[in-house]
Amino acid sequence: MNFEEFKNCGLRRSLNILSGKWKPLILHNLFEKDQVRFVELWRNMPRVSKKVLAEQLKQLEEDLIIERIEVYNFPPEVYYKLTEKGKKLGPILSQLHLWGNELR
C-alpha cells in the first residue's frame, strides 16, 4: 500500500476518529448509559479540563459518532448519546479491549 492508498484507507479513517487521549473513555461512558450529561462525563474523567473534553466531544460529534442534545432549562443542560454509527463501535471496542488485555 502506498501513501495515496493509505490516505483513503478505512483503517486510517477509523483510527483517526478514535484517536485522542479521552475518546475511548468518553465512548466507554456512553456505552454504559443511554445518554450522559457533559458535567457527568467530566466528573468521570479525572484530570481532563472542560475545554479538552468539549473539543474531543465536538470531534466525535463531527464524525457522527455521538449526538449532542441541548435541553433549554434553567440552567441549560447538555447531554450526549451514541448515534447508530457510534453504537456499531461497541463490538469493535470490546475486541480491542480483550486484545489489549492479552498484551500484558
Beta strands, then each sheet from edge to edge (+ up, - down):
strand 1: 35-37
strand 2: 66-71
strand 3: 77-82
sheet 1: 1+ 3- 2+
end
